[in-house]
């Protein structure tokens, strides 16, 4: 009966370094760490891009506003008579 207990325990099979996959443990852990970092990096990048896209679509402050929009505003002010021709030309040169 002692031999049955000894066979069931298999103490030689489960020693450190004796497991059939002992060599993959370190690589598996490193691979899982890298995959976790890649996953969270993609999630964070996706959230940032989504927020930037939503702000750009809704026409948030400063998005899509460049010299063209400034020149358009300048022309509108000139058309309404808020500024004279000299001031319009001076500001147009500053913009462009």
Secondary structure, 3 states (H helix, E strand, C coil): CHHHHHHHHCCCCCCCCCCCCCCHHHHHHHHHHHHHHHHHHHHHHHHHHHHHHHHHHCCCCCCCCCHHHHHHHHHHHHHHCCCCHHHHHHHHHHHC
